[in-house]
Amino acid sequence: MKLLIDGKVILALLTYVKKPERLKIIEWSAAQYEELQLHAIATLSSVAPLLIEEYMSCHGNARILAFLEWCGHEDSYFIHGNSFHGTGGRGNKFAQMRYTLRLLRAMVYLEDETVNKDLCERGVIHQLIEIFKTMMSRPAEKEEAIALEIQSDTLLILSGLCENYIQRKEMFGTEGVDIVLHVMKTDPKNLQRGLGYNVLLFSTLDSIWCCILGCYSSEDYFLEKEGIFLLLDILALNQKKFCNLILGIMVEFCDNPKTSAHVNAWRGKKDLTAASLLIKLWRKEEKELGVKRDKNGKIVDTKRPLFTSFQEEQKIVPLPANCPSIAVMDVAENIRAKIYAVLDKLDFENLPGLSAEDFVTLCIIHRYLDFKIGEIWTEVSEEIKLEKLRLVTVDEKSLHSIIAATENIGKMVASLQSEMIENQALQDVQNEQRVYAKIQATHKQRDQAHKSWENFLARTSNAKTLKKAKRLQEKAIESSRYSKRPQNAIFHQTVIKGLNTTVTSGQVVTVESTPTRLLGGPLADTDIALKKLPIRGGALQKVKVKPLDGLKKTVPI
């Protein structure tokens, strides 16, 4: 290190981090100078983090930001891209920008407050956002992988600068949220292409965690622009590599009181709700972990309802107090704890769009914390036995009471699950009966219509059947009358004599309409001035009136 300091290596390397000067006579050709420049920047990425004082004394941040600004401008200068470091940079400045951002990322992630504060004071946050916007506005380049790497590094640098600093998160602001949302709207098919989209999405999620969470104005803007919907859309892709990080972001976002409404309002494919999605992820996670459940998702082992196959294989070993046990490590190694935290903040009641299977699983999730506490106390009890220690009577009773209480909770949850399963089975049977009843009613109507048609054919084709039907009709009419007539009552005959029908006759009167030729049509009498009553009587007719011959036109003078 002393040799590097004495030789002023940092200063020598930084002399190449600048815009090429064409007016000066340079002994290197353009291609050679370009290669030397890229080598210098790449070397600085490794050396500068080791010599922070030398780097700051040479105004390294100012030089890098000035050079980065030149890289973002479009001018007539284009590199040749002949060297190893210049790969993918032919005809543009991607190579310089790529290695400059790598250098900047290496310096930021040292977490040296002097370096980061100096960068922020020089406006690096706004400058990086503008660079990202420039990359967004450009059409699809041939060197797409390099462009994606530049965008990923930009977001990582912003994350490193803004983490734990509210003022810097406010500087990130709505413009920063917009670029994050732009990346989240990327076509999911691109995640399978292997060109760096996965890294870019990871960087984007990291920037949400570091640059947006904790700043209320940015959180509200993110929610307003439907950022939670985009997060849930990515979560619904069911890609395990993103689930843990997204759920962690969801847990933090749920501290904002406006988040719950957005989460409950989200709908995925086939009207999938957020709660149902989280419960499905829980079931999938437990299946991968080898947790014992029956075919209906019910608890099998009430003493250890959350135990995974790995936990069963591992023997309990006494550990120091500062070492986490297997039960504690299980919380961090899978997503069950985060799913519980999100659903707990959403309130377990009134969750929309849940099926009976979801409710059965929800019973377990609701008691996750109780089961995990009981699991840890069981480990404590086993370790005490292995170390051959004997508790005092009071502590021993308390320990047994805690373990027994956990087991009782498991039995209670199992009983509740059984009740839910039975109710659902009963509901399914009732629904099935309703469907069959509907089918039977449909067939009954068809049978009645068929029977009515057969009776009609019988009456029209057989005289005896017709006479029998007539007698039944008369008998029905007679039975419907009063047996004793009231005094002073007028009796009206309702049966038409000589009528040869076997159905009840209705009071239908057929009236022959007046011929149209007499009325002249519906618009015949519109000209009221020309109406004249015909001498022969009858309907009004339109009559042409001739003017009198004796009348002459008078012209006013």
NUNU-700182 format. One record per residue (C-alpha): residue number from 1; residue in three letters; z, x, y. Coordinates in steps of 0.001 Angstrom, whole numbers. Layout:
(r NUM ALA (Z X Y))
...
This chain:
(r 1 MET (0 0 0))
(r 2 LYS (871 2802 2362))
(r 3 LEU (-2543 4305 1800))
(r 4 LEU (-4205 1014 2711))
(r 5 ILE (-2061 714 5822))
(r 6 ASP (-2678 4278 6941))
(r 7 GLY (-6386 3938 6320))
(r 8 LYS (-6524 698 8338))
(r 9 VAL (-8448 -966 5553))
(r 10 ILE (-7773 -4474 6849))
(r 11 LEU (-9233 -3630 10252))
(r 12 ALA (-12250 -2009 8649))
(r 13 LEU (-12931 -5038 6482))
(r 14 LEU (-12419 -7478 9356))
(r 15 THR (-15122 -5732 11377))
(r 16 TYR (-17657 -7362 9059))
(r 17 VAL (-16185 -10842 9501))
(r 18 LYS (-18316 -11737 12482))
(r 19 LYS (-21684 -13089 13440))
(r 20 PRO (-24494 -10570 12825))
(r 21 GLU (-25620 -8925 16051))
(r 22 ARG (-29357 -8472 16149))
(r 23 LEU (-29568 -6606 19423))
(r 24 LYS (-27749 -3564 18144))
(r 25 ILE (-29485 -963 16064))
(r 26 ILE (-27983 -1175 12584))
(r 27 GLU (-28685 1371 9943))
(r 28 TRP (-28444 -1338 7277))
(r 29 SER (-31200 -3799 6501))
(r 30 ALA (-30473 -7530 6806))
(r 31 ALA (-30073 -7932 3058))
(r 32 GLN (-27828 -4865 2807))
(r 33 TYR (-25640 -5971 5710))
(r 34 GLU (-25351 -9426 4201))
(r 35 GLU (-24214 -7993 865))
(r 36 LEU (-21746 -5668 2576))
(r 37 GLN (-20359 -8529 4636))
(r 38 LEU (-19789 -10751 1598))
(r 39 HIS (-18151 -7874 -287))
(r 40 ALA (-15810 -7303 2649))
(r 41 ILE (-14751 -10970 2800))
(r 42 ALA (-14236 -11097 -973))
(r 43 THR (-12111 -7942 -800))
(r 44 LEU (-10021 -9386 2011))
(r 45 SER (-9179 -12371 -212))
(r 46 SER (-7360 -9970 -2537))
(r 47 VAL (-6011 -7399 -80))
(r 48 ALA (-5011 -9419 2997))
(r 49 PRO (-2263 -11457 1228))
(r 50 LEU (-568 -8147 381))
(r 51 LEU (-683 -6831 3955))
(r 52 ILE (298 -9800 6085))
(r 53 GLU (1599 -7752 9018))
(r 54 GLU (-1578 -5696 9200))
(r 55 TYR (-3636 -8849 8915))
(r 56 MET (-1796 -10532 11797))
(r 57 SER (-1842 -7417 13972))
(r 58 CYS (-5632 -7335 13661))
(r 59 HIS (-5865 -11000 14740))
(r 60 GLY (-7189 -11934 11325))
(r 61 ASN (-6834 -15685 11840))
(r 62 ALA (-8810 -15627 15072))
(r 63 ARG (-11608 -13584 13490))
(r 64 ILE (-11795 -15838 10429))
(r 65 LEU (-11880 -19072 12435))
(r 66 ALA (-14535 -17723 14789))
(r 67 PHE (-16666 -16645 11845))
(r 68 LEU (-16071 -19988 10124))
(r 69 GLU (-17237 -21809 13234))
(r 70 TRP (-20460 -19798 13178))
(r 71 CYS (-20916 -20685 9501))
(r 72 GLY (-20725 -24371 10354))
(r 73 HIS (-23439 -24216 13020))
(r 74 GLU (-27075 -24667 12166))
(r 75 ASP (-29281 -21976 13659))
(r 76 SER (-32255 -19858 12726))
(r 77 TYR (-30191 -17346 10763))
(r 78 PHE (-30396 -17719 7011))
(r 79 ILE (-29188 -15302 4395))
(r 80 HIS (-31302 -13925 1593))
(r 81 GLY (-28926 -14646 -1284))
(r 82 ASN (-29943 -11581 -3273))
(r 83 SER (-26479 -10216 -4102))
(r 84 PHE (-23876 -11386 -6596))
(r 85 HIS (-21693 -12823 -3850))
(r 86 GLY (-24698 -14441 -2205))
(r 87 THR (-25566 -16567 -5223))
(r 88 GLY (-26624 -20022 -4157))
(r 89 GLY (-26755 -19097 -491))
(r 90 ARG (-30436 -18483 5))
(r 91 GLY (-31722 -20261 3078))
(r 92 ASN (-28274 -21334 4314))
(r 93 LYS (-24798 -20015 5146))
(r 94 PHE (-23027 -21403 2112))
(r 95 ALA (-22134 -17974 742))
(r 96 GLN (-20360 -16880 3945))
(r 97 MET (-18569 -20211 4269))
(r 98 ARG (-17576 -20179 610))
(r 99 TYR (-15911 -16754 705))
(r 100 THR (-14374 -17322 4127))
(r 101 LEU (-12679 -20483 2881))
(r 102 ARG (-11459 -18595 -177))
(r 103 LEU (-9895 -16009 2121))
(r 104 LEU (-8335 -18713 4269))
(r 105 ARG (-6991 -20519 1201))
(r 106 ALA (-5408 -17307 -93))
(r 107 MET (-3629 -16779 3227))
(r 108 VAL (-2450 -20384 3568))
(r 109 TYR (-997 -20560 67))
(r 110 LEU (1232 -17576 778))
(r 111 GLU (3352 -20212 2564))
(r 112 ASP (4061 -17704 5297))
(r 113 GLU (5062 -19785 8287))
(r 114 THR (3846 -17179 10784))
(r 115 VAL (318 -17270 9394))
(r 116 ASN (168 -21057 8990))
(r 117 LYS (1660 -21780 12399))
(r 118 ASP (-840 -19457 14056))
(r 119 LEU (-3703 -21188 12251))
(r 120 CYS (-2528 -24648 13320))
(r 121 GLU (-2122 -23547 16919))
(r 122 ARG (-5719 -22348 16859))
(r 123 GLY (-6914 -25816 15769))
(r 124 VAL (-7779 -25048 12170))
(r 125 ILE (-7034 -28610 10982))
(r 126 HIS (-9572 -30214 13286))
(r 127 GLN (-12077 -27436 12564))
(r 128 LEU (-11810 -27909 8798))
(r 129 ILE (-12235 -31672 9137))
(r 130 GLU (-15401 -31113 11164))
(r 131 ILE (-16714 -28708 8512))
(r 132 PHE (-16081 -31319 5831))
(r 133 LYS (-17878 -33966 7884))
(r 134 THR (-20826 -31616 8282))
(r 135 MET (-20979 -31122 4528))
(r 136 MET (-20810 -34890 4026))
(r 137 SER (-23678 -35553 6412))
(r 138 ARG (-26019 -33103 4716))
(r 139 PRO (-28381 -34439 2059))
(r 140 ALA (-27939 -33497 -1572))
(r 141 GLU (-28466 -29769 -1816))
(r 142 LYS (-29878 -27831 -4713))
(r 143 GLU (-26669 -25797 -4818))
(r 144 GLU (-24481 -28848 -5296))
(r 145 ALA (-21760 -26960 -7178))
(r 146 ILE (-21213 -24563 -4250))
(r 147 ALA (-21101 -27442 -1763))
(r 148 LEU (-18466 -29161 -3909))
(r 149 GLU (-16443 -25949 -4086))
(r 150 ILE (-16518 -25667 -290))
(r 151 GLN (-15272 -29238 72))
(r 152 SER (-12540 -28686 -2525))
(r 153 ASP (-11293 -25521 -804))
(r 154 THR (-11304 -27300 2553))
(r 155 LEU (-9053 -30064 1237))
(r 156 LEU (-6753 -27578 -506))
(r 157 ILE (-6307 -25609 2720))
(r 158 LEU (-5485 -28801 4609))
(r 159 SER (-2969 -29736 1912))
(r 160 GLY (-1278 -26351 2138))
(r 161 LEU (-1011 -26581 5915))
(r 162 CYS (204 -30184 6180))
(r 163 GLU (2700 -30326 3340))
(r 164 ASN (6244 -30974 4599))
(r 165 TYR (5155 -31013 8273))
(r 166 ILE (4937 -34448 9896))
(r 167 GLN (3372 -33112 13090))
(r 168 ARG (519 -31527 11152))
(r 169 LYS (46 -34722 9157))
(r 170 GLU (-357 -36550 12444))
(r 171 MET (-2979 -33979 13446))
(r 172 PHE (-4760 -34737 10162))
(r 173 GLY (-4841 -38345 11397))
(r 174 THR (-7413 -41034 10773))
(r 175 GLU (-10326 -38590 10686))
(r 176 GLY (-8722 -36814 7769))
(r 177 VAL (-8031 -40107 6008))
(r 178 ASP (-11698 -41042 6402))
(r 179 ILE (-12921 -37925 4593))
(r 180 VAL (-10401 -38552 1812))
(r 181 LEU (-11640 -42124 1407))
(r 182 HIS (-15227 -40880 1385))
(r 183 VAL (-14538 -38657 -1626))
(r 184 MET (-12657 -41425 -3432))
(r 185 LYS (-15732 -43649 -3177))
(r 186 THR (-17763 -41175 -5227))
(r 187 ASP (-19673 -42686 -8124))
(r 188 PRO (-17437 -42423 -11248))
(r 189 LYS (-20462 -41276 -13252))
(r 190 ASN (-20392 -37997 -11321))
(r 191 LEU (-17057 -37148 -12933))
(r 192 GLN (-18914 -36607 -16211))
(r 193 ARG (-21504 -34239 -14755))
(r 194 GLY (-19351 -31114 -14692))
(r 195 LEU (-20496 -29887 -11274))
(r 196 GLY (-17073 -29699 -9682))
(r 197 TYR (-16482 -33380 -8964))
(r 198 ASN (-13286 -33324 -11025))
(r 199 VAL (-11928 -30414 -8978))
(r 200 LEU (-12922 -32184 -5770))
(r 201 LEU (-11128 -35344 -6855))
(r 202 PHE (-8014 -33355 -7772))
(r 203 SER (-8119 -31725 -4332))
(r 204 THR (-8504 -35148 -2742))
(r 205 LEU (-5508 -36575 -4579))
(r 206 ASP (-3504 -33503 -3592))
(r 207 SER (-4470 -34029 47))
(r 208 ILE (-3261 -37650 -159))
(r 209 TRP (80 -36372 -1397))
(r 210 CYS (405 -33593 1182))
(r 211 CYS (-1467 -34892 4247))
(r 212 ILE (-973 -38679 4232))
(r 213 LEU (2274 -39550 2470))
(r 214 GLY (5220 -39376 4829))
(r 215 CYS (3189 -40111 7967))
(r 216 TYR (3503 -43842 8595))
(r 217 SER (452 -44129 10830))
(r 218 SER (-1752 -42398 8248))
(r 219 GLU (-260 -44469 5428))
(r 220 ASP (-956 -47710 7280))
(r 221 TYR (-4517 -46623 8045))
(r 222 PHE (-5017 -45638 4405))
(r 223 LEU (-3812 -49081 3302))
(r 224 GLU (-5916 -50803 5939))
(r 225 LYS (-9035 -49079 4616))
(r 226 GLU (-8212 -50265 1065))
(r 227 GLY (-7157 -46837 -131))
(r 228 ILE (-4791 -48334 -2712))
(r 229 PHE (-7710 -50274 -4177))
(r 230 LEU (-9651 -47025 -4559))
(r 231 LEU (-6661 -45337 -6217))
(r 232 LEU (-6357 -48184 -8710))
(r 233 ASP (-10112 -48088 -9340))
(r 234 ILE (-9801 -44428 -10329))
(r 235 LEU (-6721 -45203 -12414))
(r 236 ALA (-8670 -47943 -14207))
(r 237 LEU (-11214 -45332 -15339))
(r 238 ASN (-8556 -44449 -17908))
(r 239 GLN (-8941 -40694 -17555))
(r 240 LYS (-5683 -39097 -18583))
(r 241 LYS (-6102 -36029 -16368))
(r 242 PHE (-5825 -38155 -13213))
(r 243 CYS (-3207 -40696 -14318))
(r 244 ASN (-91 -38601 -13745))
(r 245 LEU (-1037 -37575 -10213))
(r 246 ILE (-2227 -41044 -9190))
(r 247 LEU (935 -42689 -10499))
(r 248 GLY (3036 -40163 -8589))
(r 249 ILE (1156 -41072 -5412))
(r 250 MET (1642 -44768 -6188))
(r 251 VAL (5396 -44273 -6554))
(r 252 GLU (5587 -42677 -3108))
(r 253 PHE (3293 -45245 -1518))
(r 254 CYS (5415 -48111 -2842))
(r 255 ASP (8158 -47040 -437))
(r 256 ASN (5921 -48527 2244))
(r 257 PRO (6684 -52289 2355))
(r 258 LYS (2996 -53088 2930))
(r 259 THR (1907 -51525 -348))
(r 260 SER (3125 -54252 -2717))
(r 261 ALA (747 -56861 -1315))
(r 262 HIS (-2208 -54496 -1734))
(r 263 VAL (-1255 -53598 -5308))
(r 264 ASN (-818 -57234 -6342))
(r 265 ALA (-4090 -58220 -4654))
(r 266 TRP (-6186 -55640 -6531))
(r 267 ARG (-8473 -56896 -9282))
(r 268 GLY (-10435 -54791 -11712))
(r 269 LYS (-13007 -55654 -14329))
(r 270 LYS (-12484 -58986 -16089))
(r 271 ASP (-9944 -59953 -13405))
(r 272 LEU (-7565 -57171 -14477))
(r 273 THR (-4433 -56919 -12310))
(r 274 ALA (-2536 -53774 -11377))
(r 275 ALA (544 -54806 -13377))
(r 276 SER (-1534 -55458 -16485))
(r 277 LEU (-3290 -52099 -16023))
(r 278 LEU (30 -50242 -15822))
(r 279 ILE (1360 -51980 -18921))
(r 280 LYS (-1803 -51116 -20852))
(r 281 LEU (-1398 -47483 -19815))
(r 282 TRP (2196 -47637 -21092))
(r 283 ARG (1074 -48944 -24487))
(r 284 LYS (-1632 -46309 -24726))
(r 285 GLU (842 -43561 -23823))
(r 286 GLU (3359 -44733 -26423))
(r 287 LYS (641 -44865 -29062))
(r 288 GLU (-317 -41263 -28312))
(r 289 LEU (3337 -40191 -28326))
(r 290 GLY (3949 -41868 -31682))
(r 291 VAL (6659 -44287 -30547))
(r 292 LYS (7592 -46763 -33287))
(r 293 ARG (6448 -50304 -32536))
(r 294 ASP (5407 -53163 -34792))
(r 295 LYS (2024 -54889 -34637))
(r 296 ASN (3225 -57144 -31793))
(r 297 GLY (4628 -54261 -29724))
(r 298 LYS (8214 -55097 -30609))
(r 299 ILE (11025 -52513 -30822))
(r 300 VAL (11554 -51211 -34353))
(r 301 ASP (14466 -48804 -33879))
(r 302 THR (17049 -50396 -31578))
(r 303 LYS (19169 -47231 -31538))
(r 304 ARG (16341 -45020 -30268))
(r 305 PRO (13714 -47355 -28787))
(r 306 LEU (11944 -44653 -26733))
(r 307 PHE (11909 -41852 -29301))
(r 308 THR (8565 -40109 -29745))
(r 309 SER (7295 -38444 -32890))
(r 310 PHE (7819 -35035 -31253))
(r 311 GLN (11463 -35826 -30521))
(r 312 GLU (12006 -36868 -34119))
(r 313 GLU (10504 -33618 -35389))
(r 314 GLN (12608 -31468 -33079))
(r 315 LYS (16162 -30783 -34098))
(r 316 ILE (18861 -31036 -31466))
(r 317 VAL (20052 -27558 -30500))
(r 318 PRO (22985 -26822 -28175))
(r 319 LEU (21596 -25722 -24806))
(r 320 PRO (23144 -24232 -21659))
(r 321 ALA (23995 -26636 -18870))
(r 322 ASN (21098 -25421 -16709))
(r 323 CYS (18473 -26051 -19426))
(r 324 PRO (16982 -29554 -19693))
(r 325 SER (17188 -31221 -23083))
(r 326 ILE (14289 -32779 -24972))
(r 327 ALA (15138 -36253 -23665))
(r 328 VAL (15095 -35000 -20075))
(r 329 MET (11854 -33071 -20562))
(r 330 ASP (10270 -36218 -21964))
(r 331 VAL (10611 -37835 -18534))
(r 332 ALA (8424 -35182 -16924))
(r 333 GLU (5927 -34719 -19749))
(r 334 ASN (4511 -38258 -19862))
(r 335 ILE (3728 -41078 -17464))
(r 336 ARG (6245 -43651 -18706))
(r 337 ALA (8828 -42812 -16044))
(r 338 LYS (6247 -43176 -13256))
(r 339 ILE (5004 -46504 -14608))
(r 340 TYR (8594 -47738 -14682))
(r 341 ALA (9145 -46548 -11101))
(r 342 VAL (6021 -48317 -9793))
(r 343 LEU (6823 -51605 -11547))
(r 344 ASP (10438 -51368 -10432))
(r 345 LYS (9364 -51056 -6798))
(r 346 LEU (6947 -53951 -7242))
(r 347 ASP (9801 -56024 -8697))
(r 348 PHE (9463 -56923 -12357))
(r 349 GLU (9333 -60644 -11613))
(r 350 ASN (6305 -62587 -10392))
(r 351 LEU (3788 -60017 -11576))
(r 352 PRO (345 -61676 -11711))
(r 353 GLY (-2146 -61731 -14562))
(r 354 LEU (94 -60826 -17521))
(r 355 SER (-512 -61941 -21095))
(r 356 ALA (2139 -62595 -23740))
(r 357 GLU (1591 -59094 -25133))
(r 358 ASP (2137 -57676 -21652))
(r 359 PHE (5425 -59547 -21294))
(r 360 VAL (6617 -58174 -24634))
(r 361 THR (5925 -54631 -23421))
(r 362 LEU (7395 -55397 -20007))
(r 363 CYS (10769 -56080 -21638))
(r 364 ILE (10872 -52459 -22811))
(r 365 ILE (9697 -51075 -19466))
(r 366 HIS (12334 -53089 -17642))
(r 367 ARG (15068 -51407 -19703))
(r 368 TYR (13522 -47929 -19666))
(r 369 LEU (16292 -46383 -17572))
(r 370 ASP (19046 -47875 -19753))
(r 371 PHE (17353 -46638 -22911))
(r 372 LYS (16824 -43158 -21460))
(r 373 ILE (20469 -42885 -20378))
(r 374 GLY (21590 -43924 -23857))
(r 375 GLU (19198 -41382 -25365))
(r 376 ILE (20738 -38580 -23304))
(r 377 TRP (24274 -39632 -24248))
(r 378 THR (23225 -39603 -27897))
(r 379 GLU (22026 -36016 -27433))
(r 380 VAL (25355 -35122 -25841))
(r 381 SER (27189 -36607 -28807))
(r 382 GLU (25024 -34666 -31279))
(r 383 GLU (25509 -31396 -29400))
(r 384 ILE (29279 -31901 -29425))
(r 385 LYS (29170 -32347 -33195))
(r 386 LEU (27010 -29247 -33657))
(r 387 GLU (29356 -27157 -31551))
(r 388 LYS (32281 -28546 -33568))
(r 389 LEU (34131 -29769 -30528))
(r 390 ARG (36597 -32624 -30534))
(r 391 LEU (36843 -34967 -27591))
(r 392 VAL (40071 -36431 -26349))
(r 393 THR (40653 -39992 -27432))
(r 394 VAL (39720 -41595 -24115))
(r 395 ASP (36454 -39654 -23796))
(r 396 GLU (35556 -40324 -27405))
(r 397 LYS (36034 -44062 -26941))
(r 398 SER (33980 -43998 -23752))
(r 399 LEU (31167 -42106 -25475))
(r 400 HIS (31089 -44533 -28396))
(r 401 SER (31148 -47473 -25980))
(r 402 ILE (28153 -46115 -24055))
(r 403 ILE (26130 -45525 -27227))
(r 404 ALA (27086 -48961 -28587))
(r 405 ALA (26120 -50602 -25287))
(r 406 THR (22694 -48958 -25434))
(r 407 GLU (22189 -50195 -28983))
(r 408 ASN (23222 -53703 -27931))
(r 409 ILE (20669 -53604 -25127))
(r 410 GLY (18039 -52618 -27687))
(r 411 LYS (19010 -55543 -29916))
(r 412 MET (18966 -57919 -26966))
(r 413 VAL (15488 -56761 -25934))
(r 414 ALA (14248 -57051 -29527))
(r 415 SER (15650 -60591 -29716))
(r 416 LEU (13982 -61515 -26429))
(r 417 GLN (10701 -60081 -27673))
(r 418 SER (10959 -62111 -30894))
(r 419 GLU (11534 -65257 -28864))
(r 420 MET (8505 -64507 -26700))
(r 421 ILE (6334 -63876 -29746))
(r 422 GLU (7477 -67140 -31376))
(r 423 ASN (6862 -69105 -28187))
(r 424 GLN (3412 -67613 -27891))
(r 425 ALA (2640 -68431 -31522))
(r 426 LEU (3786 -72024 -30928))
(r 427 GLN (1691 -72188 -27774))
(r 428 ASP (-1336 -70921 -29689))
(r 429 VAL (-829 -73615 -32341))
(r 430 GLN (-564 -76309 -29672))
(r 431 ASN (-3696 -75054 -27956))
(r 432 GLU (-5483 -75065 -31290))
(r 433 GLN (-4354 -78629 -31950))
(r 434 ARG (-5637 -79703 -28538))
(r 435 VAL (-9015 -78200 -29308))
(r 436 TYR (-9158 -79950 -32679))
(r 437 ALA (-8073 -83239 -31080))
(r 438 LYS (-10870 -82898 -28566))
(r 439 ILE (-13341 -82245 -31362))
(r 440 GLN (-12033 -85259 -33297))
(r 441 ALA (-12337 -87490 -30224))
(r 442 THR (-15928 -86369 -29791))
(r 443 HIS (-16719 -87165 -33420))
(r 444 LYS (-14900 -90512 -33167))
(r 445 GLN (-17065 -91564 -30244))
(r 446 ARG (-20147 -90574 -32200))
(r 447 ASP (-18930 -92588 -35208))
(r 448 GLN (-18296 -95634 -33043))
(r 449 ALA (-21732 -95371 -31470))
(r 450 HIS (-23288 -95024 -34932))
(r 451 LYS (-21327 -98013 -36244))
(r 452 SER (-22350 -100118 -33238))
(r 453 TRP (-25988 -99249 -33879))
(r 454 GLU (-25679 -100207 -37541))
(r 455 ASN (-24164 -103579 -36581))
(r 456 PHE (-27009 -104192 -34157))
(r 457 LEU (-29595 -103422 -36824))
(r 458 ALA (-27793 -105703 -39273))
(r 459 ARG (-27817 -108628 -36814))
(r 460 THR (-31473 -108212 -35953))
(r 461 SER (-32681 -107795 -39519))
(r 462 ASN (-30524 -110325 -41407))
(r 463 ALA (-30194 -113982 -40377))
(r 464 LYS (-26962 -114486 -42297))
(r 465 THR (-25354 -111563 -40512))
(r 466 LEU (-26559 -112947 -37189))
(r 467 LYS (-25048 -116373 -37928))
(r 468 LYS (-21802 -114780 -38997))
(r 469 ALA (-21659 -112778 -35776))
(r 470 LYS (-22345 -115975 -33808))
(r 471 ARG (-19467 -117769 -35538))
(r 472 LEU (-17146 -114866 -34830))
(r 473 GLN (-18174 -114950 -31181))
(r 474 GLU (-17496 -118673 -30863))
(r 475 LYS (-14179 -118270 -32636))
(r 476 ALA (-13169 -115477 -30267))
(r 477 ILE (-14111 -117590 -27256))
(r 478 GLU (-12177 -120563 -28579))
(r 479 SER (-9089 -118485 -29337))
(r 480 SER (-9063 -117136 -25808))
(r 481 ARG (-8723 -120616 -24266))
(r 482 TYR (-5533 -122518 -23528))
(r 483 SER (-4393 -124680 -26410))
(r 484 LYS (-3112 -127326 -23998))
(r 485 ARG (-4966 -128164 -20850))
(r 486 PRO (-2861 -128550 -17696))
(r 487 GLN (-2819 -131966 -16084))
(r 488 ASN (-5306 -132658 -13303))
(r 489 ALA (-7157 -129458 -14194))
(r 490 ILE (-10911 -129205 -13871))
(r 491 PHE (-12578 -127710 -16923))
(r 492 HIS (-15694 -125594 -16396))
(r 493 GLN (-18074 -125049 -19255))
(r 494 THR (-18641 -121320 -19754))
(r 495 VAL (-20889 -121414 -22796))
(r 496 ILE (-24548 -122173 -22335))
(r 497 LYS (-25714 -124529 -25036))
(r 498 GLY (-28651 -123476 -27132))
(r 499 LEU (-28199 -119782 -26277))
(r 500 ASN (-29109 -117685 -29313))
(r 501 THR (-27235 -114460 -28509))
(r 502 THR (-24271 -112856 -30199))
(r 503 VAL (-22987 -111000 -27144))
(r 504 THR (-21120 -112402 -24181))
(r 505 SER (-23495 -113573 -21449))
(r 506 GLY (-22964 -112367 -17927))
(r 507 GLN (-23454 -114216 -14651))
(r 508 VAL (-26794 -112655 -13775))
(r 509 VAL (-29299 -114516 -11585))
(r 510 THR (-32897 -113402 -11196))
(r 511 VAL (-34343 -114243 -7781))
(r 512 GLU (-38049 -114000 -7118))
(r 513 SER (-38618 -112211 -3840))
(r 514 THR (-40885 -113477 -1049))
(r 515 PRO (-44360 -111928 -1379))
(r 516 THR (-45080 -108969 867))
(r 517 ARG (-48294 -110493 2143))
(r 518 LEU (-46285 -113194 3895))
(r 519 LEU (-43818 -110814 5516))
(r 520 GLY (-46356 -108166 6380))
(r 521 GLY (-44184 -105300 5204))
(r 522 PRO (-40922 -103893 6597))
(r 523 LEU (-42494 -102642 9862))
(r 524 ALA (-44722 -105606 10580))
(r 525 ASP (-42645 -107119 13376))
(r 526 THR (-41853 -104054 15428))
(r 527 ASP (-43962 -105129 18395))
(r 528 ILE (-41846 -108042 19632))
(r 529 ALA (-44117 -108826 22585))
(r 530 LEU (-46987 -109765 20254))
(r 531 LYS (-44989 -112113 18018))
(r 532 LYS (-46135 -115680 17805))
(r 533 LEU (-44847 -118426 15587))
(r 534 PRO (-47631 -119690 13301))
(r 535 ILE (-48411 -123382 13481))
(r 536 ARG (-48415 -123764 9720))
(r 537 GLY (-44834 -122564 9523))
(r 538 GLY (-43442 -120134 7034))
(r 539 ALA (-42635 -116518 7700))
(r 540 LEU (-43404 -114810 10983))
(r 541 GLN (-46757 -113108 11151))
(r 542 LYS (-48248 -110679 13611))
(r 543 VAL (-50898 -112407 15747))
(r 544 LYS (-53231 -110658 18136))
(r 545 VAL (-53178 -112182 21663))
(r 546 LYS (-56393 -112041 23719))
(r 547 PRO (-56139 -111568 27503))
(r 548 LEU (-57315 -114438 29787))
(r 549 ASP (-60822 -114141 31192))
(r 550 GLY (-59886 -115407 34632))
(r 551 LEU (-57466 -112627 35417))
(r 552 LYS (-58771 -109633 37292))
(r 553 LYS (-57253 -106356 38103))
(r 554 THR (-55841 -106050 41596))
(r 555 VAL (-55910 -102676 43242))
(r 556 PRO (-53368 -102038 45987))
(r 557 ILE (-54849 -100939 49327))
